[in-house]
Amino acid sequence: MSGLEVGQVIVAKIRFNNSGLKSSARHPYLIVGIDEGLRTIEIAQLDSLEGKEYKAAMKSNKVIYCDEPIETVIDKDSYIQLDNTFLVELYGDLTRYRRQIDKLSEDKLNDVLKSYQSYHENHHIDENKQVYMGKEEFESLQNT
């Protein structure tokens, strides 16, 4: 058992694509999948909707409101990017990057997971945007 759960948020720097573009700041990522057998977690980037309301209209994004019910894992209306696949090697110390033990509320989480799954089943995810980071790479990005 990893100590991580689908619906929790980790905050980290990652490699955005296979061309080598890396985040310069820590971003929140919603855990959308955990595969204990393959020892991976799948994460989706969360971004604030503030000042980027037009992003709500894009089919590659899914809006998550921070109220009704009040969310503890996000503090402002946000969206997750659906058009990437980010996999990170699952290892014990990964819990250090968890924002808190709370998860996104059940109905919103189920809605997000359904949208994420549907997008991935019905749209091609560019190979450049299918990223896997092993423990060493992930840890080294956190120290930059």
Backbone as a chain_set.jsonl record, in Angstrom:
{"seq": "MSGLEVGQVIVAKIRFNNSGLKSSARHPYLIVGIDEGLRTIEIAQLDSLEGKEYKAAMKSNKVIYCDEPIETVIDKDSYIQLDNTFLVELYGDLTRYRRQIDKLSEDKLNDVLKSYQSYHENHHIDENKQVYMGKEEFESLQNT", "coords": {"N": [[0.848, -1.185, 0.0], [0.583, 2.199, -0.864], [0.039, 4.553, 0.508], [-0.959, 6.656, -0.799], [-3.888, 7.951, -2.462], [-6.396, 7.759, -5.013], [-7.728, 10.806, -6.023], [-6.501, 12.39, -4.195], [-4.17, 15.15, -3.879], [-1.029, 15.912, -5.206], [1.859, 17.984, -4.963], [4.2, 19.188, -7.103], [7.153, 19.412, -9.211], [7.308, 18.623, -12.622], [8.174, 16.801, -15.644], [6.896, 18.008, -18.539], [6.61, 16.989, -21.115], [7.893, 14.732, -23.644], [9.809, 16.031, -25.019], [11.347, 17.316, -23.294], [10.555, 19.58, -21.863], [10.276, 21.133, -18.8], [8.644, 21.791, -15.682], [8.999, 24.911, -14.045], [8.136, 25.684, -11.653], [6.421, 24.476, -8.714], [3.468, 22.597, -9.145], [0.015, 21.765, -8.569], [-1.237, 18.427, -8.727], [-3.752, 16.2, -9.538], [-4.356, 12.996, -8.346], [-5.223, 10.515, -10.486], [-5.152, 7.87, -10.973], [-3.947, 4.748, -9.725], [-1.685, 2.196, -9.951], [-0.868, -0.514, -8.445], [0.329, -2.894, -9.203], [1.889, -2.286, -11.508], [3.35, -0.405, -10.298], [2.911, 2.434, -10.455], [1.698, 5.829, -10.418], [-0.91, 7.776, -11.779], [-1.233, 11.057, -12.802], [-2.944, 14.218, -13.076], [-2.69, 17.498, -14.281], [-3.622, 20.268, -12.334], [-5.042, 23.459, -12.667], [-5.638, 26.866, -11.825], [-8.713, 28.446, -12.537], [-8.986, 31.106, -12.53], [-8.726, 34.105, -14.218], [-8.344, 32.694, -16.492], [-10.684, 31.867, -17.615], [-11.659, 31.201, -20.131], [-10.533, 28.755, -20.651], [-12.278, 26.909, -19.667], [-14.033, 26.29, -21.655], [-12.722, 24.612, -23.359], [-12.464, 21.39, -24.757], [-10.482, 19.755, -23.877], [-10.096, 20.212, -21.251], [-11.309, 19.938, -17.878], [-13.549, 21.354, -15.728], [-13.428, 22.037, -12.242], [-15.217, 22.921, -9.544], [-14.748, 24.768, -6.51], [-16.633, 24.82, -4.558], [-19.796, 23.679, -3.134], [-19.931, 20.58, -2.756], [-17.86, 22.356, -0.343], [-14.479, 22.236, -1.109], [-11.472, 20.762, 0.109], [-9.087, 20.123, -1.02], [-8.655, 21.755, -3.163], [-8.518, 25.28, -3.466], [-9.638, 27.213, -5.016], [-11.744, 27.775, -7.895], [-11.026, 25.49, -10.443], [-9.355, 23.701, -13.126], [-8.75, 20.552, -14.712], [-6.258, 19.229, -16.821], [-6.907, 17.241, -19.555], [-5.601, 16.168, -21.695], [-3.114, 14.93, -21.483], [-0.85, 12.346, -20.426], [0.459, 11.54, -17.506], [2.674, 9.616, -15.847], [4.047, 8.414, -12.856], [6.646, 6.774, -11.174], [5.729, 4.657, -8.551], [6.557, 4.998, -5.263], [7.629, 4.791, -1.83], [8.389, 7.318, -0.607], [6.998, 9.164, -2.06], [4.735, 10.124, -0.883], [5.499, 12.361, 0.502], [5.038, 14.53, -1.109], [2.41, 14.889, -1.149], [-0.382, 16.977, -0.834], [-2.289, 17.011, 1.251], [-4.106, 14.646, 3.322], [-6.721, 14.598, 2.604], [-9.269, 14.093, 0.076], [-10.607, 14.865, -3.17], [-14.072, 15.619, -3.253], [-16.49, 12.944, -3.393], [-18.517, 12.833, -5.515], [-17.613, 14.819, -7.315], [-15.07, 13.847, -7.845], [-15.658, 11.358, -9.06], [-16.943, 12.322, -11.356], [-14.852, 13.756, -12.579], [-12.998, 11.662, -13.017], [-14.448, 10.07, -14.782], [-14.689, 11.829, -16.975], [-11.979, 12.147, -17.603], [-11.22, 9.515, -18.253], [-12.958, 9.053, -20.424], [-12.084, 11.032, -22.236], [-9.517, 10.086, -22.78], [-10.122, 7.672, -23.969], [-11.427, 8.44, -26.276], [-9.944, 10.301, -27.687], [-6.888, 10.932, -29.358], [-3.873, 10.762, -27.626], [-1.093, 12.582, -27.89], [2.097, 11.204, -28.506], [4.267, 12.598, -27.501], [3.169, 13.761, -25.293], [2.789, 11.767, -23.501], [4.025, 10.873, -20.701], [6.49, 9.37, -18.69], [7.915, 9.206, -15.513], [10.554, 8.074, -13.653], [11.531, 7.248, -10.273], [14.09, 8.427, -9.663], [14.359, 10.487, -11.615], [12.057, 12.007, -11.041], [12.528, 12.804, -8.364], [14.88, 14.294, -8.75], [13.933, 16.454, -10.203], [12.516, 17.813, -8.274], [14.4, 19.048, -6.815], [15.383, 21.159, -8.203]], "CA": [[0.0, 0.0, 0.0], [1.46, 3.351, -1.074], [-0.312, 5.707, 1.324], [-1.604, 7.624, -1.689], [-5.192, 7.513, -2.939], [-6.999, 8.503, -6.114], [-8.489, 11.936, -5.512], [-5.609, 13.256, -3.435], [-3.383, 16.068, -4.699], [0.39, 16.075, -4.899], [2.416, 19.231, -5.478], [5.53, 18.805, -7.569], [7.637, 19.821, -10.528], [7.386, 17.447, -13.479], [8.522, 16.985, -17.055], [5.603, 18.128, -19.222], [6.546, 16.229, -22.363], [9.089, 13.955, -23.955], [10.786, 16.93, -25.632], [12.206, 17.78, -22.207], [10.038, 20.76, -21.181], [10.066, 20.849, -17.376], [8.039, 22.904, -14.947], [9.958, 25.687, -13.258], [7.519, 25.874, -10.336], [5.588, 23.364, -8.283], [2.053, 22.665, -9.518], [-0.794, 20.683, -7.996], [-1.658, 17.357, -9.635], [-4.75, 15.299, -8.981], [-4.075, 11.581, -8.61], [-6.372, 9.964, -11.207], [-5.011, 6.423, -11.065], [-2.838, 4.092, -9.028], [-1.537, 0.803, -10.361], [0.092, -1.134, -7.522], [1.05, -3.934, -9.94], [2.902, -1.643, -12.338], [4.046, 0.537, -9.41], [2.815, 3.786, -11.009], [0.51, 6.644, -10.201], [-1.23, 8.643, -12.906], [-1.621, 12.36, -12.28], [-3.423, 15.2, -14.048], [-2.368, 18.834, -13.789], [-4.674, 21.196, -11.912], [-4.73, 24.875, -12.831], [-6.697, 27.768, -11.401], [-9.515, 29.012, -13.62], [-8.91, 32.557, -12.365], [-8.041, 34.79, -15.312], [-8.26, 31.788, -17.645], [-12.026, 31.296, -17.717], [-11.841, 30.657, -21.475], [-10.079, 27.36, -20.638], [-13.436, 26.077, -19.314], [-14.724, 25.901, -22.89], [-11.909, 23.676, -24.138], [-12.836, 20.001, -24.461], [-9.336, 19.073, -23.272], [-10.05, 20.595, -19.835], [-12.492, 19.632, -17.071], [-13.652, 22.307, -14.625], [-13.763, 21.544, -10.897], [-15.538, 24.068, -8.689], [-14.272, 24.557, -5.147], [-17.743, 24.845, -3.601], [-20.932, 22.756, -3.335], [-19.511, 20.976, -1.414], [-16.564, 23.035, -0.194], [-13.361, 21.31, -1.281], [-10.279, 21.062, 0.9], [-7.879, 19.862, -1.821], [-8.475, 22.928, -4.031], [-9.06, 26.442, -2.769], [-10.296, 28.084, -5.985], [-12.237, 27.057, -9.06], [-9.868, 24.993, -11.185], [-9.623, 22.731, -14.191], [-7.66, 19.613, -14.93], [-5.927, 18.993, -18.217], [-7.232, 15.862, -19.905], [-4.893, 15.749, -22.914], [-1.775, 14.437, -21.157], [-0.755, 11.168, -19.56], [1.644, 11.646, -16.657], [2.855, 8.484, -14.94], [5.206, 8.535, -11.975], [6.934, 5.546, -10.434], [5.161, 4.641, -7.208], [7.54, 4.644, -4.235], [7.187, 5.202, -0.502], [8.593, 8.729, -0.279], [6.125, 10.008, -2.877], [3.738, 10.738, 0.006], [6.024, 13.672, 0.945], [4.555, 15.572, -2.017], [0.953, 14.953, -1.011], [-0.799, 18.238, -0.223], [-2.917, 16.603, 2.511], [-4.704, 13.319, 3.148], [-8.077, 14.752, 2.049], [-9.462, 13.816, -1.344], [-11.697, 15.581, -3.818], [-15.341, 15.005, -2.856], [-16.781, 11.75, -4.178], [-19.237, 13.087, -6.769], [-16.737, 15.553, -8.233], [-13.998, 12.94, -8.249], [-16.208, 10.413, -10.037], [-17.185, 13.08, -12.588], [-13.538, 14.035, -13.175], [-12.428, 10.402, -13.504], [-15.243, 9.672, -15.958], [-14.273, 12.721, -18.07], [-10.582, 11.827, -17.927], [-11.244, 8.218, -18.944], [-13.641, 9.233, -21.701], [-11.207, 11.793, -23.12], [-8.416, 9.211, -23.181], [-10.649, 6.618, -24.85], [-11.985, 8.994, -27.506], [-9.021, 11.237, -28.32], [-5.491, 10.499, -29.418], [-2.932, 11.501, -26.771], [0.175, 12.652, -28.605], [3.177, 10.455, -27.855], [5.1, 13.562, -26.781], [2.476, 14.131, -24.054], [2.678, 10.561, -22.676], [5.276, 11.029, -19.958], [6.75, 8.507, -17.537], [9.065, 9.635, -14.729], [10.977, 7.17, -12.599], [11.817, 7.864, -8.972], [15.283, 9.277, -9.714], [14.062, 11.699, -12.38], [11.062, 12.781, -10.29], [13.203, 13.406, -7.212], [15.85, 15.305, -9.208], [13.171, 17.638, -10.61], [12.06, 18.532, -7.075], [15.565, 19.737, -6.244], [15.902, 22.182, -9.147]], "C": [[0.89, 1.244, 0.0], [1.201, 4.507, -0.118], [-0.941, 6.817, 0.509], [-2.935, 7.054, -2.156], [-5.635, 8.364, -4.112], [-7.873, 9.589, -5.503], [-7.675, 12.858, -4.628], [-4.813, 14.124, -4.415], [-1.935, 16.028, -4.235], [0.842, 17.387, -5.533], [3.867, 18.951, -5.835], [5.898, 19.547, -8.844], [7.713, 18.544, -11.363], [7.944, 17.817, -14.85], [7.202, 16.935, -17.819], [5.478, 17.269, -20.475], [7.856, 15.496, -22.595], [10.132, 14.77, -24.716], [11.684, 17.548, -24.575], [11.718, 19.017, -21.484], [9.661, 20.409, -19.747], [9.439, 22.049, -16.702], [9.103, 23.596, -14.109], [9.427, 25.934, -11.85], [6.697, 24.641, -9.993], [4.136, 23.627, -8.664], [1.308, 21.564, -8.779], [-1.22, 19.699, -9.088], [-2.632, 16.461, -8.902], [-4.363, 13.867, -9.329], [-5.335, 10.975, -9.229], [-6.273, 8.446, -11.365], [-3.808, 5.938, -10.275], [-2.824, 2.648, -9.482], [-0.447, 0.181, -9.499], [0.937, -2.179, -8.246], [2.174, -3.369, -10.789], [3.749, -0.649, -11.544], [4.09, 1.938, -10.015], [1.595, 4.499, -10.436], [0.338, 7.488, -11.453], [-1.768, 9.935, -12.324], [-2.078, 13.265, -13.413], [-3.214, 16.593, -13.46], [-3.621, 19.633, -13.493], [-4.184, 22.618, -12.137], [-5.915, 25.688, -12.347], [-7.411, 28.319, -12.633], [-9.417, 30.535, -13.636], [-8.078, 33.21, -13.466], [-7.906, 33.951, -16.562], [-9.618, 31.116, -17.864], [-12.306, 30.68, -19.092], [-11.416, 29.187, -21.547], [-11.234, 26.402, -20.335], [-14.137, 25.56, -20.561], [-13.958, 24.857, -23.708], [-12.246, 22.241, -23.745], [-11.698, 19.213, -23.819], [-9.157, 19.443, -21.801], [-11.371, 20.249, -19.16], [-12.482, 20.559, -15.862], [-14.044, 21.593, -13.336], [-14.004, 22.783, -10.034], [-15.169, 23.749, -7.246], [-15.393, 24.602, -4.106], [-18.806, 23.812, -3.994], [-20.509, 21.325, -3.629], [-18.161, 21.694, -1.438], [-15.46, 21.976, -0.263], [-12.187, 21.729, -0.404], [-9.007, 20.864, 0.076], [-7.627, 20.948, -2.866], [-9.125, 24.11, -3.325], [-9.653, 27.49, -3.712], [-10.769, 27.242, -7.153], [-11.058, 26.733, -9.97], [-10.32, 24.157, -12.372], [-8.457, 21.765, -14.24], [-7.489, 19.429, -16.429], [-6.136, 17.51, -18.51], [-6.336, 15.304, -21.006], [-3.432, 15.379, -22.692], [-1.919, 13.111, -20.426], [0.561, 11.292, -18.802], [1.661, 10.467, -15.701], [4.141, 8.691, -14.151], [5.388, 7.203, -11.27], [6.396, 5.682, -9.014], [6.226, 4.161, -6.236], [7.128, 5.305, -2.924], [7.285, 6.691, -0.209], [7.725, 9.678, -1.103], [5.063, 10.711, -2.018], [4.214, 12.095, 0.538], [5.458, 14.82, 0.121], [3.037, 15.72, -1.962], [0.592, 16.24, -0.28], [-1.425, 18.006, 1.142], [-3.565, 15.239, 2.277], [-6.126, 13.395, 2.588], [-8.075, 14.424, 0.565], [-10.549, 14.742, -1.871], [-12.997, 14.873, -3.452], [-15.777, 13.95, -3.874], [-17.468, 12.026, -5.516], [-18.366, 13.815, -7.788], [-15.619, 14.656, -8.736], [-14.502, 11.952, -9.297], [-16.456, 11.083, -11.378], [-15.876, 13.356, -13.32], [-12.946, 12.76, -13.771], [-13.147, 9.915, -14.751], [-14.836, 10.52, -17.169], [-12.867, 12.399, -18.541], [-10.525, 10.534, -18.747], [-11.839, 8.36, -20.339], [-12.757, 9.981, -22.697], [-10.099, 10.892, -23.652], [-8.878, 8.085, -24.103], [-11.047, 7.166, -26.215], [-11.095, 9.979, -28.239], [-7.608, 10.656, -28.289], [-4.657, 11.383, -28.478], [-1.577, 11.426, -27.46], [1.274, 11.957, -27.8], [4.084, 11.372, -27.031], [4.489, 13.93, -25.427], [2.155, 12.906, -23.19], [4.007, 10.414, -21.935], [5.341, 10.026, -18.81], [7.996, 9.045, -16.836], [9.344, 8.605, -13.646], [11.305, 7.958, -11.343], [12.989, 8.835, -9.046], [15.014, 10.588, -10.456], [13.098, 12.599, -11.603], [11.722, 13.514, -9.12], [14.165, 14.513, -7.656], [15.126, 16.585, -9.647], [12.739, 18.471, -9.393], [13.172, 19.372, -6.478], [16.139, 20.781, -7.169], [15.252, 23.509, -8.903]], "O": [[1.841, 1.33, 0.777], [2.069, 5.364, 0.049], [-1.405, 7.812, 1.065], [-3.104, 5.838, -2.242], [-5.297, 9.545, -4.199], [-8.656, 9.333, -4.588], [-8.096, 13.977, -4.338], [-4.789, 13.865, -5.618], [-1.646, 16.098, -3.041], [0.267, 17.838, -6.523], [4.661, 18.534, -4.992], [5.069, 20.213, -9.464], [8.137, 17.501, -10.866], [8.154, 18.989, -15.163], [6.477, 15.941, -17.756], [4.378, 16.868, -20.854], [8.807, 15.634, -21.825], [11.211, 14.266, -25.026], [12.663, 18.221, -24.898], [12.393, 19.482, -20.566], [8.846, 19.52, -19.501], [9.672, 23.19, -17.102], [9.986, 22.954, -13.54], [10.174, 26.344, -10.961], [6.326, 23.861, -10.87], [3.64, 24.744, -8.522], [1.897, 20.55, -8.405], [-1.52, 20.089, -10.217], [-2.369, 16.019, -7.784], [-4.075, 13.566, -10.487], [-6.385, 10.923, -8.589], [-7.214, 7.811, -11.841], [-2.79, 6.623, -10.172], [-3.839, 1.956, -9.406], [0.742, 0.325, -9.781], [2.12, -2.339, -7.946], [3.284, -3.903, -10.795], [4.738, -0.119, -12.05], [5.15, 2.56, -10.087], [0.612, 3.879, -10.031], [1.313, 7.867, -12.102], [-2.647, 9.921, -11.463], [-1.66, 13.106, -14.56], [-3.521, 16.839, -12.294], [-4.557, 19.674, -14.292], [-3.036, 22.94, -11.83], [-7.061, 25.25, -12.446], [-6.779, 28.621, -13.646], [-9.729, 31.173, -14.642], [-6.894, 32.916, -13.629], [-7.412, 34.428, -17.584], [-9.691, 29.949, -18.249], [-13.1, 29.746, -19.204], [-11.888, 28.452, -22.414], [-11.182, 25.227, -20.699], [-14.768, 24.504, -20.526], [-14.505, 24.287, -24.652], [-12.307, 21.909, -22.562], [-11.919, 18.129, -23.279], [-8.18, 19.036, -21.173], [-12.424, 20.266, -19.796], [-11.539, 20.557, -15.07], [-14.87, 20.68, -13.333], [-13.098, 23.589, -9.824], [-15.263, 22.601, -6.812], [-15.139, 24.443, -2.912], [-18.719, 23.168, -5.04], [-20.741, 20.887, -4.756], [-17.427, 21.64, -2.425], [-15.506, 20.961, 0.432], [-11.946, 22.92, -0.204], [-7.953, 21.386, 0.441], [-6.522, 21.057, -3.396], [-10.154, 23.962, -2.667], [-10.118, 28.537, -3.262], [-10.271, 26.14, -7.382], [-10.206, 27.581, -10.235], [-11.512, 23.94, -12.586], [-7.332, 22.098, -13.866], [-8.452, 19.469, -17.195], [-5.614, 16.642, -17.81], [-6.313, 14.094, -21.228], [-2.61, 15.498, -23.6], [-2.976, 12.798, -19.88], [1.639, 11.165, -19.382], [0.781, 10.328, -14.851], [5.174, 9.083, -14.694], [4.423, 6.581, -10.826], [6.593, 6.707, -8.361], [6.738, 3.05, -6.366], [6.363, 6.27, -2.922], [6.368, 7.269, 0.375], [7.727, 10.884, -0.854], [4.558, 11.769, -2.393], [3.392, 12.898, 0.983], [5.402, 15.956, 0.592], [2.457, 16.567, -2.641], [1.173, 16.562, 0.756], [-1.123, 18.729, 2.092], [-3.568, 14.738, 1.153], [-6.677, 12.386, 2.149], [-7.045, 14.469, -0.107], [-11.312, 15.327, -1.102], [-13.02, 13.646, -3.35], [-15.471, 14.052, -5.062], [-17.041, 11.503, -6.545], [-18.371, 13.48, -8.972], [-15.261, 14.699, -9.913], [-13.841, 11.735, -10.313], [-16.21, 10.485, -12.425], [-15.798, 13.206, -14.539], [-12.45, 12.771, -14.897], [-12.515, 9.403, -15.675], [-14.658, 9.989, -18.265], [-12.596, 12.381, -19.742], [-9.874, 10.469, -19.789], [-11.289, 7.849, -21.314], [-12.688, 9.609, -23.869], [-9.779, 10.931, -24.84], [-8.103, 7.601, -24.928], [-11.01, 6.438, -27.207], [-11.46, 10.449, -29.317], [-7.2, 9.992, -27.337], [-4.737, 12.61, -28.54], [-0.99, 10.352, -27.595], [1.363, 12.104, -26.581], [4.604, 10.969, -25.991], [5.201, 14.359, -24.519], [1.352, 12.991, -22.262], [4.983, 9.897, -22.479], [4.38, 9.854, -18.06], [9.012, 9.308, -17.481], [8.479, 8.302, -12.824], [11.349, 9.188, -11.359], [12.892, 9.955, -8.544], [15.391, 11.663, -9.989], [13.304, 13.81, -11.519], [11.494, 14.707, -8.919], [14.251, 15.555, -7.006], [15.657, 17.682, -9.478], [12.613, 19.692, -9.485], [12.912, 20.304, -5.717], [17.259, 21.248, -6.959], [15.557, 24.482, -9.592]]}, "num_chains": 1, "name": "protein.A"}
